[in-house]
């Protein structure tokens, strides 16, 4: 049996050896094949850093600074109201970066949205993103706000086949089709004619599409009524026919076209429904089904699971220009970055990704000129770093680069990472139940809460525009 003094000596030798390794081990680690071996600093071993966790509700309250009641009280005093709104917007500048600090950046959208009802038009906001926006997260907040302000309704545009969970619509299909998509193990299109979903469905013969509301009747809202229903197609042979059946009244609305090429086919409904089926026959590419209600603003949720936002430049320029114009798209939102984070490895890789994002923005500015573009940055994300659950190493620098470069490109940037609390804040969001146990994705409740901050910012900007007219 080993004597106590020898045990003590053994422990001292082990500690001394570890200390020597800490001192001599390169701070950047040692590269071994495709892996990097790192050793923690002495301070990290002796003193574990305590990460302060602020309640997400308190964090968001710092950004929820726009008080509609106070704005209304000041409305008779124009000078005071302008000063109040500009103070609010100044406060929000920490999270919302506008090109050249221009508070009028979204005015073209506000003007088109205000005029939509009088002109009997539907102006569209296309909200693109990765899995963070699945289940209509984020986009639902903006949709509700814009439709309450400017009119309109319905869930927006849906793909022919919904492979990603939707929180806005229950849909199904039947028939034979071929899917062409820019991502996933599916067919690729040689001419890049993918459409706004970055995918299209080729049908030949009989097919059908059905949709109905997800909500119970007593929960019905603007999103759950459909009166303006259209098909966005490319008619290949001039033989396309379709018939919409209201599943409640069984009234049928037939239409057909012998025109070739890209077109928007509108069913002439004279009332709203909550459940319908479209029967189709002929040879065509289906790009999307537009499911709207009344005139005003539509917000389309285009979730792309696993996407990093770099696919736009692989889409046909002329086709997308035609489609954006045909659909009256007046604002584009991009919410990407999270899927790129795990693959980043230092400043050069961050710079390369940001440069590619700028190329996507330039592409969209080319095919949809004079339309405001908003980029929503990635949230905080945690992984095992130096043996602890921490923010990904390159995430803070990625957010900084996006925040600096995107406004220079002529687009707006919303710093979701900062709004939710910055580095290691995801830990508190998971603890509160506002994010999942993967320490990456928000829950529906968490997404709703943080999206409210974005909605408030738009509301303050709109009120500033309205009073400055």
HELIX and SHEET records of a PDB file:
HELIX    1   1 UNK A    4  UNK A   24  1                                  21    
HELIX    2   2 UNK A   42  UNK A   46  1                                   5    
HELIX    3   3 UNK A   56  UNK A   61  1                                   6    
HELIX    4   4 UNK A   68  UNK A   74  1                                   7    
HELIX    5   5 UNK A   78  UNK A   92  1                                  15    
HELIX    6   6 UNK A   99  UNK A  101  5                                   3    
HELIX    7   7 UNK A  107  UNK A  116  1                                  10    
HELIX    8   8 UNK A  131  UNK A  136  5                                   6    
HELIX    9   9 UNK A  139  UNK A  150  1                                  12    
HELIX   10  10 UNK A  217  UNK A  219  5                                   3    
HELIX   11  11 UNK A  222  UNK A  224  5                                   3    
HELIX   12  12 UNK A  312  UNK A  314  5                                   3    
HELIX   13  13 UNK A  317  UNK A  326  1                                  10    
HELIX   14  14 UNK A  338  UNK A  341  1                                   4    
HELIX   15  15 UNK A  347  UNK A  367  1                                  21    
HELIX   16  16 UNK A  395  UNK A  408  1                                  14    
HELIX   17  17 UNK A  416  UNK A  419  1                                   4    
HELIX   18  18 UNK A  426  UNK A  432  1                                   7    
HELIX   19  19 UNK A  444  UNK A  468  1                                  25    
SHEET    1   A 2 UNK A  30  UNK A  32  0                                        
SHEET    2   A 2 UNK A  35  UNK A  37 -1                                        
SHEET    1   B 6 UNK A  96  UNK A  97  0                                        
SHEET    2   B 6 UNK A 412  UNK A 414 -1                                        
SHEET    3   B 6 UNK A 372  UNK A 376  1                                        
SHEET    4   B 6 UNK A 329  UNK A 335  1                                        
SHEET    5   B 6 UNK A 122  UNK A 129  1                                        
SHEET    6   B 6 UNK A 296  UNK A 303  1                                        
SHEET    1   C 4 UNK A 156  UNK A 158  0                                        
SHEET    2   C 4 UNK A 275  UNK A 292 -1                                        
SHEET    3   C 4 UNK A 199  UNK A 212 -1                                        
SHEET    4   C 4 UNK A 170  UNK A 181 -1                                        
SHEET    1   D 4 UNK A 156  UNK A 158  0                                        
SHEET    2   D 4 UNK A 275  UNK A 292 -1                                        
SHEET    3   D 4 UNK A 228  UNK A 235 -1                                        
SHEET    4   D 4 UNK A 261  UNK A 266 -1                                        
SHEET    1   E 4 UNK A 156  UNK A 158  0                                        
SHEET    2   E 4 UNK A 275  UNK A 292 -1                                        
SHEET    3   E 4 UNK A 240  UNK A 246 -1                                        
SHEET    4   E 4 UNK A 252  UNK A 257 -1                                        
SHEET    1   F 2 UNK A 382  UNK A 385  0                                        
SHEET    2   F 2 UNK A 388  UNK A 391 -1                                        
END                                                                             
